[in-house]
Amino acid sequence: MKKSIIQGVISIGLFFGMWFSLKEIDWVGIFKVEQLTDKTEQKLGDLFWEGIKKTEQENKNTDVTHAIDSIVNHICLSNNIDIEKLNVHVIMKDEINAFALPNGHLVIYSGLILNADNQDELAGVICHEIAHIELNHVMKKLTKEIGLSVLISITTGNGGTEVIKQTLKTLSSSAFDRSLEKEADLKAVDYLVNANINPTNFANFLYKISETDSNIESYITWVSTHPESKERAKYIIEQSKGKLTHFKSILSNDTWNKLKEELNDFDYQE
């Protein structure tokens, strides 16, 4: 009799333990994952980009677009990345920032380009953002921080302007999980090595912006969204050790200098 009671108590305990575990699983989320199709991501990307276009000025000067496209195309070709999946935009803004949107939109601020000491530093940041896109980090971040139901409502026209604005802010001004940042950094090193670009310059860029004068720190959005810059620089250098010793520039010095000149002389009334 005593044994039967103990067995009964154990069975009841197991039942409630299993019930509690199953209760904690986000079944709605699991089944809704399938709804986040490529078409949904495309809609999100287009909506976010349209939001940016309404408030920011894109630079379409051929000297600028050809230079940036040359860097991006070289990286993609060297790493078997489908160039057609990427949509690259240069925005005229003083902030030192770059970020990825759904559907392969890559936004680069002019402030980042102008504050890069060389094209390798810029290429490192671009590789990092492409890694976020290729590793599907953008949608992972949105799903975790915004929620599947909200994302779906945005694509069906029920999200509202304010929701879209706040979601876009999440992508442009808040960090990915540390594990995703490290994964993107290490993947960026592989991209750089395959493209014969020196990853050390990417690490140097992280060191540089981590020690920037506090008076202009507010302009460096890429610092606030990518913390632990010195720590990241260290493992980037470690990851790149012994992988490649011969590096070459993508752009000529004239093209690189011309790019910076065009951004400095850009007519904001265009």
Secondary structure as UniProt FT lines:
FT   HELIX           2..24
FT   HELIX           27..32
FT   HELIX           33..35
FT   HELIX           38..55
FT   HELIX           62..78
FT   TURN            79..80
FT   HELIX           83..85
FT   STRAND          87..91
FT   STRAND          98..101
FT   HELIX           102..104
FT   STRAND          105..109
FT   HELIX           110..114
FT   HELIX           119..134
FT   TURN            135..136
FT   HELIX           137..145
FT   HELIX           148..155
FT   TURN            156..157
FT   HELIX           161..173
FT   HELIX           178..194
FT   TURN            195..196
FT   HELIX           200..210
FT   HELIX           214..219
FT   HELIX           221..224
FT   HELIX           229..240
FT   TURN            241..243
FT   HELIX           253..264
FT   TURN            268..269
//
